[in-house]
Amino acid sequence: DNPLVGPRGAAAVFGPQKGATPEMVETLENGLRNYARILHALTGRDMSQIPGGGAAGGMGIAAIVFLEAEMKPGIEIVMQAVKLEEAVKEASLVITGEGRIDSQTAGGKAPIGVASVAKRHHVPVIGIAGVLGDGVEAVHRHG
């Protein structure tokens, strides 16, 4: 649900996760603000605060503007494409993970989608992470 810019935007949230220094985050934020200004000038719409617009460095915003796309959580599309629900029904254990599990993970990232499906079917889940960050406790209630 992270917007393109601001305190919960792409640079501020995802930059440090990827190893960006505070100076790099500032540079990224300035670039994304410029991107938002250009899109606003082209469309007359302020795209900077659209929920989820900060994902993939703002690529979703470009798809909305230039392809008239609709924003959907990626995990929903992937779960449907791989028929996750059916696979989990047959499983005795589900293993999922990502590079960093933290408070952002609970906001709809892949491990939460997978764990939610497993929880519905009473299948235990193991989450593997390179790093456990702040707010990891919030992930437990999802499965």
C-alpha positions as CSV (number, residue, x, y, z in Angstrom):
1,D,0.0,0.0,0.0
2,N,3.0,2.3,-0.1
3,P,2.6,5.4,-2.2
4,L,5.2,6.7,-4.7
5,V,6.6,9.4,-2.4
6,G,6.6,10.6,1.2
7,P,7.4,9.0,4.6
8,R,5.8,5.7,3.5
9,G,6.8,6.0,-0.1
10,A,9.1,3.8,-2.3
11,A,12.4,5.5,-1.4
12,A,11.8,5.9,2.3
13,V,10.5,2.3,2.9
14,F,12.2,0.2,0.3
15,G,15.5,2.0,-0.1
16,P,16.9,1.1,3.3
17,Q,15.7,-2.4,2.9
18,K,17.8,-2.6,-0.2
19,G,20.8,-1.1,1.5
20,A,20.4,2.6,0.5
21,T,22.1,5.1,2.8
22,P,20.1,8.1,4.0
23,E,21.8,10.2,1.3
24,M,20.8,7.7,-1.4
25,V,17.2,7.6,0.0
26,E,17.0,11.4,-0.4
27,T,18.3,11.2,-4.0
28,L,15.8,8.5,-4.8
29,E,12.9,10.5,-3.2
30,N,13.8,13.5,-5.2
31,G,13.9,11.5,-8.4
32,L,10.5,10.0,-7.6
33,R,9.0,13.4,-6.8
34,N,10.3,14.6,-10.2
35,Y,8.7,11.5,-11.8
36,A,5.4,12.4,-10.1
37,R,5.6,16.0,-11.3
38,I,6.1,14.9,-14.9
39,L,3.2,12.5,-14.7
40,H,1.1,15.2,-13.2
41,A,2.0,17.6,-16.0
42,L,1.2,14.9,-18.6
43,T,-2.1,13.8,-17.1
44,G,-3.4,16.5,-14.8
45,R,-3.6,13.8,-12.1
46,D,-1.6,13.7,-8.9
47,M,-0.3,10.1,-8.9
48,S,2.1,10.5,-5.9
49,Q,-0.1,9.1,-3.2
50,I,-1.9,6.2,-4.9
51,P,-1.8,3.2,-2.5
52,G,0.6,0.7,-3.9
53,G,2.1,3.2,-6.3
54,G,5.5,2.9,-4.7
55,A,5.8,-0.8,-5.5
56,A,8.5,-1.7,-8.0
57,G,9.9,1.8,-8.0
58,G,6.7,3.3,-9.3
59,M,6.2,1.0,-12.3
60,G,2.5,0.5,-11.4
61,I,1.9,4.2,-11.7
62,A,3.4,4.1,-15.2
63,A,1.0,1.3,-16.1
64,I,-2.0,3.2,-14.8
65,V,-1.0,6.3,-16.7
66,F,0.2,4.9,-20.0
67,L,-1.7,1.6,-20.2
68,E,-4.9,2.5,-18.3
69,A,-4.1,-0.5,-16.0
70,E,-5.9,-1.2,-12.8
71,M,-3.8,-1.6,-9.6
72,K,-4.1,-5.1,-8.0
73,P,-1.9,-6.8,-5.4
74,G,0.6,-8.9,-7.2
75,I,0.3,-11.7,-4.8
76,E,-3.4,-12.2,-5.7
77,I,-2.5,-12.5,-9.4
78,V,0.3,-14.9,-8.7
79,M,-1.7,-17.1,-6.3
80,Q,-4.5,-17.4,-8.9
81,A,-2.1,-18.1,-11.7
82,V,-0.3,-20.9,-9.8
83,K,-3.6,-22.3,-8.3
84,L,-2.1,-21.9,-4.9
85,E,-5.4,-22.7,-3.1
86,E,-5.6,-26.1,-4.7
87,A,-2.0,-26.9,-4.0
88,V,-2.3,-25.9,-0.3
89,K,-5.3,-28.1,0.2
90,E,-3.1,-31.1,-0.6
91,A,-0.1,-29.9,1.4
92,S,1.0,-31.0,4.9
93,L,3.4,-28.0,5.2
94,V,3.9,-24.7,3.4
95,I,7.3,-23.0,3.2
96,T,7.4,-19.3,2.1
97,G,9.7,-16.4,2.6
98,E,11.4,-13.2,1.4
99,G,14.7,-11.4,1.9
100,R,13.3,-9.4,4.9
101,I,10.3,-10.1,7.0
102,D,9.2,-7.1,8.9
103,S,6.2,-4.7,9.4
104,Q,6.0,-4.2,5.6
105,T,5.5,-7.9,5.1
106,A,2.1,-7.7,6.9
107,G,1.0,-5.2,4.3
108,G,0.2,-7.8,1.7
109,K,3.5,-9.2,0.5
110,A,3.8,-12.7,-0.9
111,P,4.5,-14.5,2.4
112,I,1.3,-13.1,3.9
113,G,-0.8,-14.1,0.9
114,V,0.6,-17.6,1.1
115,A,0.3,-17.9,4.8
116,S,-3.3,-16.7,4.7
117,V,-4.3,-19.4,2.3
118,A,-2.5,-22.0,4.4
119,K,-4.2,-20.8,7.5
120,R,-7.7,-21.2,5.9
121,H,-6.8,-24.8,5.3
122,H,-5.2,-25.4,8.7
123,V,-1.8,-26.1,7.1
124,P,1.3,-25.1,9.1
125,V,3.6,-22.5,7.6
126,I,7.4,-22.0,7.9
127,G,8.6,-18.5,6.9
128,I,12.2,-18.2,5.8
129,A,13.9,-14.7,5.8
130,G,17.3,-13.3,5.3
131,V,16.6,-10.7,7.9
132,L,13.9,-10.4,10.6
133,G,13.2,-6.7,10.9
134,D,11.1,-4.4,13.1
135,G,7.5,-5.4,13.4
136,V,7.9,-9.0,12.5
137,E,5.5,-9.9,15.3
138,A,2.6,-8.6,13.2
139,V,3.3,-11.3,10.7
140,H,2.3,-14.1,13.0
141,R,-1.4,-13.3,13.1
142,H,-1.6,-14.0,9.4
143,G,-0.7,-17.7,9.7
